[in-house]
Amino acid sequence: MYTFEDNKLLIAHLLNLPFQEIDTITTIDSSSISCVLKNTHSACPFCHSTHVYSKGFYKKSFTIPYQHSNIKNIILNIKRFKCQECLHSFSNSTGLPPRNFITSYPTIEAIMTSLKKENQTFKSIADNFHVSETTVKRYFDKYYHPPKFQFPSVLCLDEIYVPSLTIRSNYLTVMYDFENKKLIDVLPSRTKEDLHRFLTFLC
Ligand SMILES: [Zn+2]
């Protein structure tokens, strides 16, 4: 059974919030908790006026890594304010998840760490974290940045005949870094177009 302090620590850690910014925590059901953040704004971030008034709360739901606890959702009640001087609205919440995301940074980090494991698939990770497979693929495309390739001093090229190959032709082109003795890439044909595309990508 999780205590109030356990949940407070969990929320502070998972949502990257200072411990003291969490006011109250309410259990909704076995997998969801609701949390109210304290008022941390004393001035308008646009004009720095202190003449601000409360416009109540809005709710925002965040998914959290399944492995950490039985709680899968945190619903944050975030206070909204309006400035009496410049009339801008603003809220307490900043930087918890990426903009327009409902998944917190620690969850995305945990998903990306799982993607490094050889025995995991997009589907298995999606099941573990209770998100869709499309979501996992979207994070992979957005956050995985392969190291930029350094053009080798000596590039070896060879074409290999594979009788059983049915991708485009019966040939593959192998690119090899002679000095570092490393395979660079295997192109799916031996056409000039594929070679041109590969070399353009390197530039
Ligand atoms: Zn203002």
Boltz pocket constraint, residues with backbone or C-beta under 6 A from the ligand:
constraints:
  - pocket:
      binder: B
      contacts: [[A, 44], [A, 45], [A, 46], [A, 47], [A, 48], [A, 49], [A, 83], [A, 84], [A, 85], [A, 86], [A, 87], [A, 88]]
      max_distance: 6.0
